[in-house]
């Protein structure tokens, strides 16, 4: 050491180094899912999209576009609006990429987006129809019904294809006439095979409320179909028994 340099004082014995900042729990989940082959690929793709991989969005669209089209059609009963609704759903998914958190199954989160959009569309269309009821626009009389059979198999369920013909047409009409929440609950239960808990998560309600929606939907279908079929428990989808 030269004569002009001052010695560096030793560190105080009681001094402590600052502790590293604890990682964000959300970041830990994201990093873990990105490193693993998670059984929820939709969630992993959303996290990859968050991390800056645009191809992850293409995989989301490719994987879920069919079910989104199907649900948009069944939730609204509006075949002509299905394509526009599906595009809006995926636009909202992309816009939500930075806010997305893998707190539930991706499918549940996605179905909630579809449901909320379709509910808004149904209300808006009903309002437009009420305002123009005395002078309907050309072709508008076809918007609110499912009076024509759906030729595209991608929009048909196995139940439709098995039943076929007039009965299937009447069933679609009856489904279209249900209140939106009943129609959504029945669609998710009957056509998607979801549990009461999963449906409750999509509709943002309780298991008990979903069970009630299914029971009322079943009763409404029986009443609507009564003139065309013999009364029987098999004429309407069954409501699951409450589990404890």
C-alpha positions in Angstrom: 0.0 0.0 0.0 1.4 3.4 -0.9 1.8 6.1 1.6 -1.0 8.2 0.0 -3.7 5.6 0.2 -6.0 5.2 3.1 -6.7 1.7 4.4 -10.2 0.4 3.8 -12.0 0.1 7.2 -13.1 -3.5 8.0 -16.8 -4.3 7.8 -18.6 -4.1 11.1 -19.0 -7.5 12.6 -22.8 -7.0 13.1 -23.5 -5.8 9.5 -25.8 -8.0 7.4 -26.0 -8.2 3.6 -29.5 -7.3 2.2 -31.6 -10.4 1.6 -32.6 -11.1 -2.0 -36.1 -10.1 -2.9 -38.6 -13.0 -2.6 -39.9 -14.1 -6.1 -43.5 -13.3 -7.0 -45.7 -16.4 -6.4 -47.2 -15.8 -9.9 -43.8 -15.7 -11.4 -42.9 -19.0 -9.7 -46.0 -20.6 -11.1 -45.4 -19.3 -14.5 -41.7 -20.4 -14.5 -42.7 -23.9 -13.2 -45.4 -24.3 -15.9 -43.1 -23.2 -18.6 -40.4 -25.7 -17.6 -42.9 -28.6 -17.4 -45.3 -30.4 -19.7 -48.3 -29.2 -17.8 -51.5 -31.2 -18.2 -53.2 -27.8 -18.9 -51.6 -26.9 -22.3 -53.9 -23.8 -22.7 -52.5 -22.3 -19.5 -48.9 -23.0 -20.6 -49.5 -21.4 -24.0 -50.9 -18.3 -22.4 -47.8 -18.1 -20.2 -45.6 -18.6 -23.2 -47.5 -15.8 -24.9 -46.9 -13.6 -21.9 -43.2 -14.4 -22.1 -43.1 -13.1 -25.7 -43.8 -16.2 -27.9 -46.4 -15.1 -30.5 -46.7 -18.7 -31.9 -48.3 -19.7 -28.6 -51.4 -17.7 -29.6 -51.6 -19.6 -32.8 -51.6 -22.9 -30.9 -54.4 -21.6 -28.6 -56.6 -20.7 -31.6 -55.9 -24.0 -33.4 -56.7 -26.1 -30.2 -59.8 -24.2 -29.1 -61.4 -22.7 -32.1 -63.9 -25.5 -32.7 -65.2 -25.6 -29.1 -65.4 -21.8 -29.1 -67.5 -21.8 -32.3 -69.7 -24.5 -30.9 -70.3 -22.8 -27.6 -70.9 -19.4 -29.2 -73.6 -21.0 -31.3 -75.2 -22.9 -28.5 -75.1 -20.0 -26.0 -76.7 -17.6 -28.4 -78.6 -19.7 -31.0 -77.4 -17.3 -33.6 -75.6 -19.1 -36.3 -75.0 -16.0 -38.3 -73.2 -14.4 -35.4 -71.0 -17.3 -34.5 -67.9 -16.4 -36.6 -67.8 -12.8 -35.4 -68.3 -13.9 -31.7 -65.5 -16.5 -32.0 -63.1 -13.9 -33.4 -64.0 -11.5 -30.6 -63.4 -14.2 -28.0 -59.8 -14.8 -29.3 -59.2 -11.1 -29.6 -60.1 -10.7 -25.9 -57.9 -13.7 -25.0 -55.0 -12.0 -26.7 -55.7 -8.6 -25.1 -55.8 -10.4 -21.7 -52.4 -12.1 -22.0 -50.6 -9.7 -19.6 -53.4 -10.0 -17.0 -53.8 -13.7 -17.3 -53.1 -15.8 -14.1 -53.2 -19.6 -14.1 -55.5 -19.7 -11.1 -58.0 -22.0 -12.7 -58.1 -24.4 -15.7 -57.6 -22.5 -18.9 -60.7 -24.1 -20.4 -62.8 -22.7 -17.5 -61.3 -19.2 -18.0 -61.9 -19.4 -21.7 -65.5 -20.6 -21.4 -66.1 -17.7 -19.0 -64.9 -15.3 -21.7 -67.2 -17.0 -24.3 -70.2 -16.9 -21.9 -69.8 -13.2 -20.9 -69.5 -12.1 -24.5 -72.5 -14.2 -25.6 -74.6 -12.9 -22.7 -73.8 -9.3 -23.8 -74.6 -10.2 -27.4 -77.9 -11.8 -26.5 -79.0 -8.8 -24.5 -77.9 -6.3 -27.2 -79.7 -8.3 -29.9 -82.9 -8.5 -27.8 -82.7 -4.7 -27.3 -82.3 -4.1 -31.0 -85.2 -6.3 -31.8 -87.4 -4.6 -29.3 -86.6 -1.2 -30.8 -87.4 -2.4 -34.3 -90.3 -4.8 -33.6 -92.7 -2.8 -35.8 -90.3 -2.7 -38.7 -88.0 -5.7 -38.7 -84.9 -5.5 -40.9 -84.8 -7.8 -43.9 -84.0 -11.3 -42.7 -84.1 -10.4 -39.1 -87.1 -12.7 -38.4 -84.6 -15.5 -38.7 -82.0 -14.2 -36.3 -83.6 -15.3 -33.0 -84.5 -18.9 -33.9 -83.0 -22.2 -34.9 -85.8 -23.1 -37.2 -83.6 -24.5 -39.9 -81.5 -27.6 -39.3 -77.8 -27.0 -38.9 -76.1 -28.6 -41.9 -72.6 -28.1 -40.6 -71.6 -31.1 -38.4 -69.1 -29.0 -36.6 -72.0 -27.2 -35.0 -73.9 -30.3 -34.1 -73.6 -32.4 -31.0 -73.7 -36.2 -30.8 -77.2 -35.9 -29.4 -78.3 -34.0 -32.5 -76.8 -36.5 -34.9 -78.2 -39.5 -33.0 -81.7 -38.0 -32.8 -81.9 -36.4 -36.2 -84.9 -35.0 -38.1 -87.8 -33.2 -36.7 -87.1 -34.1 -33.0 -83.6 -32.6 -33.2 -85.0 -29.5 -34.8 -87.6 -29.1 -32.0 -84.9 -29.7 -29.4 -82.7 -27.0 -30.8 -85.7 -24.6 -30.9 -86.5 -25.4 -27.3 -82.9 -24.9 -26.2 -82.8 -21.5 -28.0 -85.9 -20.5 -26.1 -84.3 -21.1 -22.7 -83.1 -18.1 -20.6 -79.4 -17.5 -21.3 -78.1 -18.8 -17.9 -80.2 -22.0 -18.2 -79.1 -22.6 -21.8 -75.4 -22.0 -20.8 -75.6 -24.4 -17.8 -77.3 -27.1 -19.8 -74.9 -26.7 -22.7 -71.8 -27.1 -20.5 -73.3 -30.0 -18.6 -74.9 -31.9 -21.5 -72.6 -31.2 -24.4 -69.3 -30.5 -22.7 -69.6 -33.0 -19.8 -68.5 -30.5 -17.2 -69.2 -30.9 -13.5 -71.3 -28.7 -11.3 -68.2 -27.1 -9.9 -66.7 -26.4 -13.3 -69.9 -24.9 -14.6 -70.2 -22.8 -11.4 -66.7 -21.4 -12.1 -67.7 -20.5 -15.7 -70.9 -18.8 -14.7 -69.4 -17.3 -11.6 -72.0 -18.8 -9.3 -72.4 -21.7 -6.8 -72.8 -25.4 -7.3 -76.3 -25.2 -5.8 -77.3 -22.4 -8.2 -76.1 -24.5 -11.2 -78.1 -27.5 -10.0 -81.2 -25.2 -9.8 -80.5 -23.9 -13.3 -80.3 -27.4 -14.7 -83.5 -28.4 -13.0 -85.4 -25.4 -14.3 -83.9 -25.9 -17.8 -85.0 -29.6 -17.8 -88.6 -28.6 -16.7 -88.7 -25.9 -19.4 -87.6 -28.3 -22.1 -90.2 -30.8 -21.0 -92.9 -28.2 -21.3 -91.7 -27.0 -24.7 -91.3 -30.5 -26.1 -94.5 -31.9 -24.6 -96.6 -31.3 -27.8 -94.2 -33.2 -29.9 -93.0 -36.2 -27.8 -94.4 -38.5 -25.2 -93.7 -37.4 -21.6 -90.8 -39.3 -20.3 -87.7 -38.6 -18.1 -85.5 -39.4 -21.1 -87.0 -36.6 -23.1 -84.8 -34.0 -21.3 -81.2 -34.2 -20.1 -80.9 -35.5 -16.6 -79.9 -33.3 -13.7 -77.0 -34.7 -11.6 -77.6 -35.7 -8.1 -76.1 -33.4 -5.5 -72.8 -34.8 -4.2 -71.6 -34.3 -0.7 
